[in-house]
């Protein structure tokens, strides 16, 4: 193997590094979304970083399993899955800290103040975006 070939290969990030990338990327996108949606200029809570980081152990295997399925099906699976993770993590954060960093209690289509069903399309699009991030992190060609 030539030196040029050996130095052109990059090491794939570890699972822990990908967890952090997903966490920070999700937190940044969440902060931007909240700012655009509400005008609130302060960033989202850092407690959201590990919630978004769950994309590493939960999203990656799911994406690998359904990557060749139709776009609409993948979007629906991601949207429903994200709502499930948001609900479960919100319950855990409520138990640990008294409340999660988000409160949807005043929303029309909320469940226990932890998820908004009208955000299903937002989470679906977010999941489709994660497909590209996942492939980029692992150096895989997107289909």
C-alpha positions, 0 to 999 in steps of 0.5 A: 500500500502506498503512503498516499493511499494509507494517509488518504483513509480516515478513521471512522469515528467511534460510537461515543464520538458519533453519540457526541456528534448527533447530540451537538448537531441535534442541540444546535438544530433544536436551538435554531428551530426554537429561535426561528419558531418563537424568537427565543434567542437563548440556546436549548438546554444542554440536557438535550444533547444526550437525548439527541445523542441517542441517535447513535444507538437507536437511529443508526441500526434502524437506518441500516435496516430500512435504508432501501425502503421507500422514502415515505415509509422511512420518514414515518418510521423516523417521525414515530420513533423520534416521538417515542424517544422524546416521550420516554426521555422526557419522562426520565428527565421529569423523574430525575430533574422534576421537569424536562427542558421542554414543555408542550403542556399548552399545545393542542396536540400534546401528550403529557406535555412531553410530545406534540403530535403535530411535530411528527412531520418535523421529526420525520424530516429530521430523521431523513436528514440524519440519514445523510449525517450517519452516512457521512460519519461512516464514509458510506455512499448515500443511495 
